[in-house]
Amino acid sequence: MKYFMSTDRLGFRRWCENDLDLALALWGDYEVTKLIDARGKLSEDQVQERLDGEIATEREYGVQY
């Protein structure tokens, strides 16, 4: 994986199209999304939409959340 920033324990990289499983583990978890999204747990379609949005934002503005 290509990290743009890392420490001894963590690595940070941009979302990519192949990350649906990772995105589902994050945004499909109510304990996570209850803190960041008023909808609570997101469906698989909502997670895919958010992932696609983050990737599109990177392409357009050069940054993801």
Buried (B, 14 or more C-beta within 10 A) or exposed (E): EEEEEEEEEEEEEEBBEEBBEEBBEBBBEEEBBEEEBEEEBBEEEBBBEBBBEBBEBBEEEEEBE
